[in-house]
Amino acid sequence: MRALLLACAFLAGPVAAQDITYSDAATADCLAGAEEFADQRACIGLSANLCMEGPGGYSTVGMGACLDAELTFWDGLLNENYRARMVQAKSADEENALYQPQLPSQAEALRDMQRAWITFRDAACDYERSQWGGGTGGGPATLACLMQMTGEQALRLGAAY
């Protein structure tokens, strides 16, 4: 019986999360009008916050769904910007190989930096969760941390150097 109750509890979460209203529009519109990094950084969380103010977004499950939806937006942008930055790095490596072969590989450095950043982000957000002492707010706190840090990294990788 206990196993059945636990299964029902886990199944209820995704159903409740489907009742939210989420759109990337607020974040995307903000980014379209922001030129400076600080202004772009202020766009992180706008869509999730609007979602949390709407129907179903006020519950812990709803908050998690809203935050996760915007995290998905930022993760997509991060991957897009990382791929573009990697193309630039590989091109620079090809040119450097012709004229300055002693220079370290930008592509390898970018890859290593991103891997280290992922480890740091995950550890930082695990720490954020740990501060909730097992409370229900730990899930949304973790997702908010992941969203914020992923958004910032996406913006850094997308910045013109």
C-alpha positions as a Python dict, from the first residue, in 0.01 Angstrom:
ca = {
    (1, 'M'): (0, 0, 0),
    (2, 'R'): (280, 240, 90),
    (3, 'A'): (447, 181, -248),
    (4, 'L'): (120, 259, -423),
    (5, 'L'): (82, 587, -231),
    (6, 'L'): (439, 688, -317),
    (7, 'A'): (381, 609, -684),
    (8, 'C'): (65, 821, -684),
    (9, 'A'): (248, 1108, -519),
    (10, 'F'): (518, 1105, -786),
    (11, 'L'): (263, 1084, -1065),
    (12, 'A'): (63, 1375, -926),
    (13, 'G'): (360, 1611, -955),
    (14, 'P'): (389, 1617, -1334),
    (15, 'V'): (12, 1643, -1376),
    (16, 'A'): (-3, 1945, -1146),
    (17, 'A'): (296, 2099, -1323),
    (18, 'Q'): (109, 2086, -1653),
    (19, 'D'): (-138, 2344, -1520),
    (20, 'I'): (117, 2627, -1542),
    (21, 'T'): (127, 2892, -1812),
    (22, 'Y'): (481, 2950, -1934),
    (23, 'S'): (623, 3148, -2225),
    (24, 'D'): (983, 3246, -2307),
    (25, 'A'): (854, 3579, -2446),
    (26, 'A'): (940, 3803, -2148),
    (27, 'T'): (1297, 3677, -2135),
    (28, 'A'): (1343, 3684, -2513),
    (29, 'D'): (1196, 4035, -2542),
    (30, 'C'): (1419, 4158, -2262),
    (31, 'L'): (1729, 4012, -2429),
    (32, 'A'): (1635, 4169, -2762),
    (33, 'G'): (1643, 4514, -2601),
    (34, 'A'): (1948, 4464, -2378),
    (35, 'E'): (2295, 4550, -2502),
    (36, 'E'): (2506, 4551, -2186),
    (37, 'F'): (2582, 4235, -1989),
    (38, 'A'): (2418, 4375, -1674),
    (39, 'D'): (2100, 4450, -1868),
    (40, 'Q'): (2103, 4103, -2025),
    (41, 'R'): (2164, 3945, -1684),
    (42, 'A'): (1853, 4122, -1552),
    (43, 'C'): (1650, 3924, -1809),
    (44, 'I'): (1724, 3595, -1631),
    (45, 'G'): (1415, 3479, -1446),
    (46, 'L'): (1160, 3712, -1604),
    (47, 'S'): (960, 3440, -1776),
    (48, 'A'): (978, 3208, -1475),
    (49, 'N'): (860, 3486, -1244),
    (50, 'L'): (562, 3564, -1468),
    (51, 'C'): (479, 3195, -1479),
    (52, 'M'): (496, 3167, -1099),
    (53, 'E'): (253, 3459, -1069),
    (54, 'G'): (5, 3279, -1293),
    (55, 'P'): (-230, 2986, -1237),
    (56, 'G'): (-56, 2689, -1078),
    (57, 'G'): (276, 2869, -1052),
    (58, 'Y'): (243, 2950, -683),
    (59, 'S'): (276, 2587, -563),
    (60, 'T'): (612, 2423, -503),
    (61, 'V'): (552, 2194, -799),
    (62, 'G'): (441, 2489, -1012),
    (63, 'M'): (745, 2694, -913),
    (64, 'G'): (968, 2404, -1008),
    (65, 'A'): (796, 2367, -1344),
    (66, 'C'): (823, 2740, -1419),
    (67, 'L'): (1190, 2755, -1321),
    (68, 'D'): (1268, 2437, -1514),
    (69, 'A'): (1098, 2577, -1825),
    (70, 'E'): (1315, 2889, -1822),
    (71, 'L'): (1622, 2679, -1738),
    (72, 'T'): (1551, 2490, -2062),
    (73, 'F'): (1548, 2823, -2250),
    (74, 'W'): (1887, 2923, -2106),
    (75, 'D'): (2035, 2577, -2155),
    (76, 'G'): (1942, 2594, -2524),
    (77, 'L'): (2103, 2936, -2557),
    (78, 'L'): (2411, 2817, -2369),
    (79, 'N'): (2453, 2522, -2608),
    (80, 'E'): (2401, 2744, -2910),
    (81, 'N'): (2657, 2998, -2787),
    (82, 'Y'): (2903, 2726, -2686),
    (83, 'R'): (2887, 2570, -3034),
    (84, 'A'): (2942, 2911, -3197),
    (85, 'R'): (3232, 2988, -2963),
    (86, 'M'): (3383, 2643, -3037),
    (87, 'V'): (3369, 2710, -3412),
    (88, 'Q'): (3558, 3037, -3352),
    (89, 'A'): (3810, 2863, -3126),
    (90, 'K'): (3879, 2586, -3380),
    (91, 'S'): (3922, 2844, -3654),
    (92, 'A'): (4168, 3038, -3439),
    (93, 'D'): (4355, 2714, -3364),
    (94, 'E'): (4388, 2639, -3737),
    (95, 'E'): (4526, 2986, -3804),
    (96, 'N'): (4758, 2971, -3503),
    (97, 'A'): (4892, 2634, -3615),
    (98, 'L'): (5022, 2801, -3931),
    (99, 'Y'): (5190, 3101, -3770),
    (100, 'Q'): (5224, 3038, -3397),
    (101, 'P'): (5209, 2662, -3336),
    (102, 'Q'): (5339, 2702, -2979),
    (103, 'L'): (5014, 2870, -2866),
    (104, 'P'): (4778, 2659, -2655),
    (105, 'S'): (4461, 2534, -2819),
    (106, 'Q'): (4164, 2766, -2771),
    (107, 'A'): (3921, 2483, -2846),
    (108, 'E'): (4072, 2262, -2575),
    (109, 'A'): (4077, 2550, -2328),
    (110, 'L'): (3713, 2630, -2404),
    (111, 'R'): (3611, 2266, -2361),
    (112, 'D'): (3804, 2236, -2033),
    (113, 'M'): (3660, 2563, -1903),
    (114, 'Q'): (3305, 2456, -1981),
    (115, 'R'): (3351, 2117, -1816),
    (116, 'A'): (3494, 2283, -1505),
    (117, 'W'): (3211, 2537, -1506),
    (118, 'I'): (2948, 2260, -1517),
    (119, 'T'): (3111, 2093, -1216),
    (120, 'F'): (3120, 2428, -1032),
    (121, 'R'): (2759, 2513, -1121),
    (122, 'D'): (2632, 2178, -1006),
    (123, 'A'): (2826, 2198, -678),
    (124, 'A'): (2710, 2555, -615),
    (125, 'C'): (2347, 2459, -672),
    (126, 'D'): (2383, 2145, -457),
    (127, 'Y'): (2504, 2376, -180),
    (128, 'E'): (2203, 2602, -239),
    (129, 'R'): (1973, 2303, -198),
    (130, 'S'): (2151, 2191, 118),
    (131, 'Q'): (2051, 2513, 291),
    (132, 'W'): (1686, 2408, 278),
    (133, 'G'): (1744, 2118, 515),
    (134, 'G'): (1529, 1878, 317),
    (135, 'G'): (1238, 2123, 293),
    (136, 'T'): (1018, 2142, -14),
    (137, 'G'): (1172, 2473, -117),
    (138, 'G'): (1498, 2294, -195),
    (139, 'G'): (1381, 2184, -539),
    (140, 'P'): (1280, 2530, -661),
    (141, 'A'): (1591, 2680, -498),
    (142, 'T'): (1810, 2437, -691),
    (143, 'L'): (1631, 2510, -1018),
    (144, 'A'): (1654, 2886, -958),
    (145, 'C'): (2028, 2849, -901),
    (146, 'L'): (2074, 2635, -1212),
    (147, 'M'): (1867, 2881, -1418),
    (148, 'Q'): (2062, 3185, -1294),
    (149, 'M'): (2406, 3033, -1340),
    (150, 'T'): (2320, 2875, -1677),
    (151, 'G'): (2179, 3206, -1799),
    (152, 'E'): (2491, 3394, -1694),
    (153, 'Q'): (2718, 3141, -1865),
    (154, 'A'): (2507, 3151, -2181),
    (155, 'L'): (2546, 3529, -2187),
    (156, 'R'): (2921, 3510, -2126),
    (157, 'L'): (2968, 3261, -2408),
    (158, 'G'): (2754, 3473, -2638),
    (159, 'A'): (2941, 3796, -2564),
    (160, 'A'): (3163, 3934, -2837),
    (161, 'Y'): (3524, 3939, -2730),
}
